[in-house]
Amino acid sequence: MKALITGVNGFVGRHLEQFLLSNDYEVWGSSRSDLDVEENWLNRIQLDFNNVDKLTSVINDLKPDYVFHLAAQSSVKKSWDNIELTLNSNVINSAKLFEAIMRSEIVGNCKVLSVGSSEEYGILPQESMPIKEESNLNPINPYGISKVSQYMLTKLYAKLGLQIVHVRPFNHIGPGQDLGFVVSDFSNQIAKIEANKINPIMNVGNLSAKRDFLDVRDIIRAYVDIISSGISGEVYNICSSKPVAISDLLDTLVSLSSQNIEVKIDPKLLRVVDIPQYVGDNSKIRRLISWQPNISLEETLRDTLDYWRRKGN
């Protein structure tokens, strides 16, 4: 089997690439950034999302069995900073990729995974938890809006004959995730404390909020099964269905360190609006692929902390 991963150099893309390679897939990857020849990555290509004809030509040459469309502007904060870039990256580029595959010689044989986000649901009442795929879509930021638009494109192209499914992963965590996400931020601070780079004090915001966290390695396993078994035009939540308090994440990470760390609530880090609990319903994919998370939360947190220890910054 041959797979093409757009956005392969991202947090999820590299985990997905390694998983596919370990399962004997031939893997090709594309990224927005220039190829880094010093890293000596195999099977890297550049896709010109500005030209559907060139995209189609690449698809015809490559002939992938699966296309995992991960390329995106995936930061909520950055989506407010640059709305146009977010819409171009997540909506316009997706439309051009889907159109290129539709025009290609392999449209009847290629399956596509469109990666959305739980941000498509936006703010929902607490009685709506856990969130099902048929829940109302109420995005509250440009990133969520862009992912709803991408979802609408998948429904359109499925009707036109493209074999495509859309997934809505909830909170990804795991080794390799950038800063700007709660587990990576906590782990990075603890690693710096252990290296005596900062004082053993962690300033934090609201720790009572509960969220749905899932190890990125469990998420990509679901991606691989859903792209082959999912029903074209359908959408699937990928989540743990278990609410976890931010305080529990921090307590576990601190317990994994030998340092005596003081935690302080910083009023400046408290959000004006913070949803008490936000959790998804994963029953649809469990029925489809008999999937369940394999990696414990403590293992994920330990691996993430070890990643930042090795990184040494």
TORKOL-4160 file (C-alpha; in steps of 0.2 Angstrom, whole numbers, padded with zeros to 4 digits, m for minus):
313
<pt num="1" X="0000" Y="0000" Z="0000"/>
<pt num="2" X="0006" Y="0018" Z="m0004"/>
<pt num="3" X="0001" Y="0033" Z="0007"/>
<pt num="4" X="0003" Y="0051" Z="0004"/>
<pt num="5" X="0003" Y="0062" Z="0020"/>
<pt num="6" X="0001" Y="0081" Z="0017"/>
<pt num="7" X="0009" Y="0091" Z="0032"/>
<pt num="8" X="0020" Y="0076" Z="0036"/>
<pt num="9" X="0033" Y="0087" Z="0045"/>
<pt num="10" X="0020" Y="0092" Z="0059"/>
<pt num="11" X="0017" Y="0084" Z="0076"/>
<pt num="12" X="0004" Y="0071" Z="0070"/>
<pt num="13" X="0012" Y="0069" Z="0053"/>
<pt num="14" X="0028" Y="0062" Z="0059"/>
<pt num="15" X="0020" Y="0050" Z="0071"/>
<pt num="16" X="0008" Y="0044" Z="0057"/>
<pt num="17" X="0023" Y="0042" Z="0045"/>
<pt num="18" X="0033" Y="0031" Z="0057"/>
<pt num="19" X="0017" Y="0020" Z="0061"/>
<pt num="20" X="0014" Y="0017" Z="0042"/>
<pt num="21" X="0032" Y="0013" Z="0039"/>
<pt num="22" X="0032" Y="0001" Z="0053"/>
<pt num="23" X="0017" Y="m0008" Z="0045"/>
<pt num="24" X="0026" Y="m0009" Z="0028"/>
<pt num="25" X="0017" Y="0005" Z="0019"/>
<pt num="26" X="0027" Y="0015" Z="0006"/>
<pt num="27" X="0025" Y="0033" Z="0013"/>
<pt num="28" X="0027" Y="0049" Z="0004"/>
<pt num="29" X="0025" Y="0066" Z="0013"/>
<pt num="30" X="0023" Y="0084" Z="0008"/>
<pt num="31" X="0026" Y="0100" Z="0018"/>
<pt num="32" X="0023" Y="0118" Z="0016"/>
<pt num="33" X="0041" Y="0122" Z="0021"/>
<pt num="34" X="0056" Y="0119" Z="0010"/>
<pt num="35" X="0063" Y="0101" Z="0010"/>
<pt num="36" X="0077" Y="0100" Z="0023"/>
<pt num="37" X="0091" Y="0089" Z="0014"/>
<pt num="38" X="0101" Y="0088" Z="0029"/>
<pt num="39" X="0088" Y="0078" Z="0038"/>
<pt num="40" X="0089" Y="0066" Z="0023"/>
<pt num="41" X="0071" Y="0061" Z="0024"/>
<pt num="42" X="0066" Y="0048" Z="0011"/>
<pt num="43" X="0051" Y="0051" Z="m0001"/>
<pt num="44" X="0048" Y="0069" Z="0002"/>
<pt num="45" X="0039" Y="0079" Z="m0011"/>
<pt num="46" X="0032" Y="0097" Z="m0013"/>
<pt num="47" X="0014" Y="0101" Z="m0018"/>
<pt num="48" X="0009" Y="0117" Z="m0026"/>
<pt num="49" X="m0008" Y="0120" Z="m0019"/>
<pt num="50" X="m0009" Y="0135" Z="m0030"/>
<pt num="51" X="m0010" Y="0125" Z="m0046"/>
<pt num="52" X="m0023" Y="0111" Z="m0047"/>
<pt num="53" X="m0016" Y="0105" Z="m0064"/>
<pt num="54" X="0001" Y="0102" Z="m0056"/>
<pt num="55" X="m0007" Y="0094" Z="m0041"/>
<pt num="56" X="m0016" Y="0082" Z="m0052"/>
<pt num="57" X="0000" Y="0078" Z="m0061"/>
<pt num="58" X="0009" Y="0073" Z="m0045"/>
<pt num="59" X="m0006" Y="0063" Z="m0040"/>
<pt num="60" X="m0006" Y="0054" Z="m0056"/>
<pt num="61" X="0013" Y="0051" Z="m0055"/>
<pt num="62" X="0012" Y="0045" Z="m0037"/>
<pt num="63" X="m0004" Y="0035" Z="m0038"/>
<pt num="64" X="m0007" Y="0033" Z="m0019"/>
<pt num="65" X="m0019" Y="0021" Z="m0012"/>
<pt num="66" X="m0022" Y="0033" Z="0003"/>
<pt num="67" X="m0021" Y="0052" Z="0005"/>
<pt num="68" X="m0020" Y="0058" Z="0023"/>
<pt num="69" X="m0024" Y="0077" Z="0022"/>
<pt num="70" X="m0015" Y="0084" Z="0038"/>
<pt num="71" X="m0008" Y="0100" Z="0031"/>
<pt num="72" X="m0017" Y="0114" Z="0040"/>
<pt num="73" X="m0015" Y="0130" Z="0050"/>
<pt num="74" X="m0019" Y="0121" Z="0066"/>
<pt num="75" X="m0017" Y="0135" Z="0080"/>
<pt num="76" X="m0033" Y="0143" Z="0086"/>
<pt num="77" X="m0022" Y="0158" Z="0092"/>
<pt num="78" X="m0014" Y="0160" Z="0075"/>
<pt num="79" X="m0031" Y="0159" Z="0067"/>
<pt num="80" X="m0035" Y="0175" Z="0075"/>
<pt num="81" X="m0019" Y="0183" Z="0071"/>
<pt num="82" X="m0021" Y="0179" Z="0052"/>
<pt num="83" X="m0038" Y="0174" Z="0047"/>
<pt num="84" X="m0034" Y="0175" Z="0028"/>
<pt num="85" X="m0020" Y="0163" Z="0030"/>
<pt num="86" X="m0030" Y="0151" Z="0040"/>
<pt num="87" X="m0044" Y="0150" Z="0027"/>
<pt num="88" X="m0032" Y="0149" Z="0013"/>
<pt num="89" X="m0023" Y="0134" Z="0021"/>
<pt num="90" X="m0038" Y="0125" Z="0028"/>
<pt num="91" X="m0051" Y="0128" Z="0015"/>
<pt num="92" X="m0044" Y="0134" Z="m0001"/>
<pt num="93" X="m0030" Y="0122" Z="m0001"/>
<pt num="94" X="m0041" Y="0107" Z="0004"/>
<pt num="95" X="m0053" Y="0111" Z="m0010"/>
<pt num="96" X="m0039" Y="0111" Z="m0023"/>
<pt num="97" X="m0032" Y="0095" Z="m0016"/>
<pt num="98" X="m0049" Y="0086" Z="m0017"/>
<pt num="99" X="m0052" Y="0093" Z="m0035"/>
<pt num="100" X="m0035" Y="0087" Z="m0040"/>
<pt num="101" X="m0039" Y="0069" Z="m0034"/>
<pt num="102" X="m0056" Y="0070" Z="m0043"/>
<pt num="103" X="m0047" Y="0074" Z="m0059"/>
<pt num="104" X="m0034" Y="0061" Z="m0057"/>
<pt num="105" X="m0033" Y="0044" Z="m0065"/>
<pt num="106" X="m0035" Y="0036" Z="m0048"/>
<pt num="107" X="m0050" Y="0044" Z="m0041"/>
<pt num="108" X="m0060" Y="0027" Z="m0041"/>
<pt num="109" X="m0046" Y="0018" Z="m0031"/>
<pt num="110" X="m0039" Y="0032" Z="m0019"/>
<pt num="111" X="m0046" Y="0035" Z="m0002"/>
<pt num="112" X="m0044" Y="0051" Z="0007"/>
<pt num="113" X="m0044" Y="0056" Z="0025"/>
<pt num="114" X="m0049" Y="0074" Z="0029"/>
<pt num="115" X="m0043" Y="0079" Z="0046"/>
<pt num="116" X="m0055" Y="0092" Z="0055"/>
<pt num="117" X="m0056" Y="0096" Z="0074"/>
<pt num="118" X="m0067" Y="0096" Z="0089"/>
<pt num="119" X="m0066" Y="0115" Z="0087"/>
<pt num="120" X="m0080" Y="0113" Z="0074"/>
<pt num="121" X="m0092" Y="0110" Z="0088"/>
<pt num="122" X="m0088" Y="0126" Z="0097"/>
<pt num="123" X="m0097" Y="0130" Z="0113"/>
<pt num="124" X="m0111" Y="0118" Z="0117"/>
<pt num="125" X="m0122" Y="0117" Z="0133"/>
<pt num="126" X="m0115" Y="0105" Z="0147"/>
<pt num="127" X="m0131" Y="0094" Z="0144"/>
<pt num="128" X="m0125" Y="0090" Z="0127"/>
<pt num="129" X="m0109" Y="0081" Z="0133"/>
<pt num="130" X="m0102" Y="0069" Z="0127"/>
<pt num="131" X="m0102" Y="0077" Z="0110"/>
<pt num="132" X="m0109" Y="0066" Z="0096"/>
<pt num="133" X="m0105" Y="0068" Z="0077"/>
<pt num="134" X="m0123" Y="0074" Z="0075"/>
<pt num="135" X="m0121" Y="0088" Z="0088"/>
<pt num="136" X="m0124" Y="0106" Z="0081"/>
<pt num="137" X="m0108" Y="0114" Z="0074"/>
<pt num="138" X="m0106" Y="0131" Z="0082"/>
<pt num="139" X="m0087" Y="0136" Z="0079"/>
<pt num="140" X="m0082" Y="0152" Z="0089"/>
<pt num="141" X="m0065" Y="0155" Z="0081"/>
<pt num="142" X="m0058" Y="0157" Z="0063"/>
<pt num="143" X="m0049" Y="0140" Z="0065"/>
<pt num="144" X="m0065" Y="0131" Z="0069"/>
<pt num="145" X="m0075" Y="0140" Z="0055"/>
<pt num="146" X="m0061" Y="0134" Z="0043"/>
<pt num="147" X="m0063" Y="0116" Z="0048"/>
<pt num="148" X="m0082" Y="0117" Z="0047"/>
<pt num="149" X="m0079" Y="0123" Z="0029"/>
<pt num="150" X="m0067" Y="0109" Z="0026"/>
<pt num="151" X="m0080" Y="0097" Z="0032"/>
<pt num="152" X="m0093" Y="0104" Z="0020"/>
<pt num="153" X="m0081" Y="0102" Z="0006"/>
<pt num="154" X="m0079" Y="0083" Z="0010"/>
<pt num="155" X="m0098" Y="0081" Z="0010"/>
<pt num="156" X="m0098" Y="0089" Z="m0007"/>
<pt num="157" X="m0084" Y="0079" Z="m0015"/>
<pt num="158" X="m0091" Y="0063" Z="m0007"/>
<pt num="159" X="m0107" Y="0066" Z="m0017"/>
<pt num="160" X="m0096" Y="0069" Z="m0033"/>
<pt num="161" X="m0088" Y="0052" Z="m0031"/>
<pt num="162" X="m0073" Y="0055" Z="m0021"/>
<pt num="163" X="m0070" Y="0042" Z="m0007"/>
<pt num="164" X="m0067" Y="0053" Z="0007"/>
<pt num="165" X="m0071" Y="0053" Z="0026"/>
<pt num="166" X="m0069" Y="0067" Z="0039"/>
<pt num="167" X="m0063" Y="0065" Z="0057"/>
<pt num="168" X="m0064" Y="0077" Z="0072"/>
<pt num="169" X="m0050" Y="0073" Z="0084"/>
<pt num="170" X="m0051" Y="0080" Z="0101"/>
<pt num="171" X="m0036" Y="0086" Z="0111"/>
<pt num="172" X="m0020" Y="0078" Z="0105"/>
<pt num="173" X="m0006" Y="0075" Z="0117"/>
<pt num="174" X="0011" Y="0066" Z="0116"/>
<pt num="175" X="0030" Y="0068" Z="0113"/>
<pt num="176" X="0034" Y="0080" Z="0099"/>
<pt num="177" X="0020" Y="0092" Z="0102"/>
<pt num="178" X="0025" Y="0111" Z="0100"/>
<pt num="179" X="0023" Y="0123" Z="0114"/>
<pt num="180" X="0006" Y="0132" Z="0116"/>
<pt num="181" X="m0003" Y="0116" Z="0121"/>
<pt num="182" X="m0006" Y="0113" Z="0140"/>
<pt num="183" X="0004" Y="0096" Z="0142"/>
<pt num="184" X="0019" Y="0102" Z="0132"/>
<pt num="185" X="0019" Y="0119" Z="0141"/>
<pt num="186" X="0018" Y="0110" Z="0158"/>
<pt num="187" X="0032" Y="0097" Z="0153"/>
<pt num="188" X="0043" Y="0111" Z="0146"/>
<pt num="189" X="0042" Y="0120" Z="0162"/>
<pt num="190" X="0046" Y="0105" Z="0173"/>
<pt num="191" X="0061" Y="0100" Z="0161"/>
<pt num="192" X="0068" Y="0118" Z="0163"/>
<pt num="193" X="0066" Y="0117" Z="0182"/>
<pt num="194" X="0075" Y="0100" Z="0183"/>
<pt num="195" X="0089" Y="0108" Z="0172"/>
<pt num="196" X="0090" Y="0123" Z="0185"/>
<pt num="197" X="0085" Y="0135" Z="0171"/>
<pt num="198" X="0070" Y="0142" Z="0180"/>
<pt num="199" X="0064" Y="0143" Z="0198"/>
<pt num="200" X="0054" Y="0129" Z="0204"/>
<pt num="201" X="0038" Y="0138" Z="0202"/>
<pt num="202" X="0024" Y="0135" Z="0190"/>
<pt num="203" X="0012" Y="0149" Z="0186"/>
<pt num="204" X="m0004" Y="0142" Z="0179"/>
<pt num="205" X="m0022" Y="0147" Z="0175"/>
<pt num="206" X="m0038" Y="0137" Z="0178"/>
<pt num="207" X="m0034" Y="0119" Z="0183"/>
<pt num="208" X="m0052" Y="0114" Z="0186"/>
<pt num="209" X="m0058" Y="0113" Z="0168"/>
<pt num="210" X="m0060" Y="0095" Z="0161"/>
<pt num="211" X="m0056" Y="0090" Z="0143"/>
<pt num="212" X="m0055" Y="0075" Z="0132"/>
<pt num="213" X="m0036" Y="0070" Z="0130"/>
<pt num="214" X="m0029" Y="0057" Z="0118"/>
<pt num="215" X="m0012" Y="0051" Z="0114"/>
<pt num="216" X="m0007" Y="0056" Z="0097"/>
<pt num="217" X="m0001" Y="0038" Z="0094"/>
<pt num="218" X="m0019" Y="0031" Z="0097"/>
<pt num="219" X="m0026" Y="0045" Z="0086"/>
<pt num="220" X="m0015" Y="0040" Z="0071"/>
<pt num="221" X="m0020" Y="0021" Z="0073"/>
<pt num="222" X="m0038" Y="0027" Z="0072"/>
<pt num="223" X="m0034" Y="0037" Z="0056"/>
<pt num="224" X="m0027" Y="0022" Z="0047"/>
<pt num="225" X="m0042" Y="0011" Z="0051"/>
<pt num="226" X="m0055" Y="0024" Z="0047"/>
<pt num="227" X="m0047" Y="0029" Z="0030"/>
<pt num="228" X="m0049" Y="0011" Z="0025"/>
<pt num="229" X="m0066" Y="0006" Z="0034"/>
<pt num="230" X="m0075" Y="0023" Z="0035"/>
<pt num="231" X="m0090" Y="0027" Z="0025"/>
<pt num="232" X="m0087" Y="0040" Z="0012"/>
<pt num="233" X="m0095" Y="0056" Z="0016"/>
<pt num="234" X="m0097" Y="0052" Z="0035"/>
<pt num="235" X="m0088" Y="0061" Z="0050"/>
<pt num="236" X="m0080" Y="0052" Z="0065"/>
<pt num="237" X="m0075" Y="0059" Z="0082"/>
<pt num="238" X="m0058" Y="0053" Z="0088"/>
<pt num="239" X="m0058" Y="0055" Z="0107"/>
<pt num="240" X="m0056" Y="0046" Z="0123"/>
<pt num="241" X="m0074" Y="0050" Z="0130"/>
<pt num="242" X="m0066" Y="0052" Z="0147"/>
<pt num="243" X="m0065" Y="0070" Z="0155"/>
<pt num="244" X="m0049" Y="0073" Z="0163"/>
<pt num="245" X="m0046" Y="0089" Z="0174"/>
<pt num="246" X="m0031" Y="0100" Z="0170"/>
<pt num="247" X="m0026" Y="0098" Z="0188"/>
<pt num="248" X="m0024" Y="0079" Z="0186"/>
<pt num="249" X="m0012" Y="0082" Z="0171"/>
<pt num="250" X="m0002" Y="0094" Z="0181"/>
<pt num="251" X="m0002" Y="0083" Z="0197"/>
<pt num="252" X="0004" Y="0068" Z="0187"/>
<pt num="253" X="0018" Y="0077" Z="0178"/>
<pt num="254" X="0024" Y="0085" Z="0194"/>
<pt num="255" X="0024" Y="0068" Z="0203"/>
<pt num="256" X="0035" Y="0061" Z="0188"/>
<pt num="257" X="0049" Y="0074" Z="0194"/>
<pt num="258" X="0060" Y="0073" Z="0208"/>
<pt num="259" X="0060" Y="0092" Z="0211"/>
<pt num="260" X="0050" Y="0101" Z="0224"/>
<pt num="261" X="0039" Y="0111" Z="0213"/>
<pt num="262" X="0027" Y="0125" Z="0219"/>
<pt num="263" X="0011" Y="0128" Z="0208"/>
<pt num="264" X="0003" Y="0145" Z="0209"/>
<pt num="265" X="m0013" Y="0151" Z="0201"/>
<pt num="266" X="m0009" Y="0167" Z="0190"/>
<pt num="267" X="m0025" Y="0178" Z="0188"/>
<pt num="268" X="m0018" Y="0184" Z="0172"/>
<pt num="269" X="m0018" Y="0167" Z="0165"/>
<pt num="270" X="m0037" Y="0164" Z="0169"/>
<pt num="271" X="m0049" Y="0165" Z="0154"/>
<pt num="272" X="m0064" Y="0175" Z="0154"/>
<pt num="273" X="m0074" Y="0161" Z="0147"/>
<pt num="274" X="m0069" Y="0143" Z="0151"/>
<pt num="275" X="m0080" Y="0128" Z="0148"/>
<pt num="276" X="m0081" Y="0117" Z="0163"/>
<pt num="277" X="m0081" Y="0101" Z="0154"/>
<pt num="278" X="m0079" Y="0097" Z="0135"/>
<pt num="279" X="m0078" Y="0078" Z="0130"/>
<pt num="280" X="m0083" Y="0068" Z="0115"/>
<pt num="281" X="m0092" Y="0053" Z="0111"/>
<pt num="282" X="m0082" Y="0039" Z="0102"/>
<pt num="283" X="m0095" Y="0026" Z="0101"/>
<pt num="284" X="m0097" Y="0028" Z="0082"/>
<pt num="285" X="m0079" Y="0024" Z="0078"/>
<pt num="286" X="m0079" Y="0010" Z="0091"/>
<pt num="287" X="m0093" Y="0002" Z="0082"/>
<pt num="288" X="m0084" Y="0004" Z="0065"/>
<pt num="289" X="m0067" Y="m0002" Z="0069"/>
<pt num="290" X="m0067" Y="m0009" Z="0086"/>
<pt num="291" X="m0055" Y="0004" Z="0091"/>
<pt num="292" X="m0050" Y="0009" Z="0109"/>
<pt num="293" X="m0035" Y="0019" Z="0116"/>
<pt num="294" X="m0020" Y="0008" Z="0121"/>
<pt num="295" X="m0009" Y="0021" Z="0129"/>
<pt num="296" X="m0012" Y="0026" Z="0147"/>
<pt num="297" X="m0013" Y="0044" Z="0152"/>
<pt num="298" X="0002" Y="0042" Z="0163"/>
<pt num="299" X="0013" Y="0034" Z="0149"/>
<pt num="300" X="0008" Y="0049" Z="0138"/>
<pt num="301" X="0013" Y="0061" Z="0151"/>
<pt num="302" X="0029" Y="0052" Z="0155"/>
<pt num="303" X="0034" Y="0051" Z="0137"/>
<pt num="304" X="0030" Y="0070" Z="0134"/>
<pt num="305" X="0040" Y="0075" Z="0149"/>
<pt num="306" X="0055" Y="0064" Z="0143"/>
<pt num="307" X="0054" Y="0072" Z="0126"/>
<pt num="308" X="0056" Y="0090" Z="0134"/>
<pt num="309" X="0070" Y="0083" Z="0145"/>
<pt num="310" X="0079" Y="0077" Z="0129"/>
<pt num="311" X="0076" Y="0093" Z="0120"/>
<pt num="312" X="0085" Y="0103" Z="0134"/>
<pt num="313" X="0078" Y="0120" Z="0130"/>
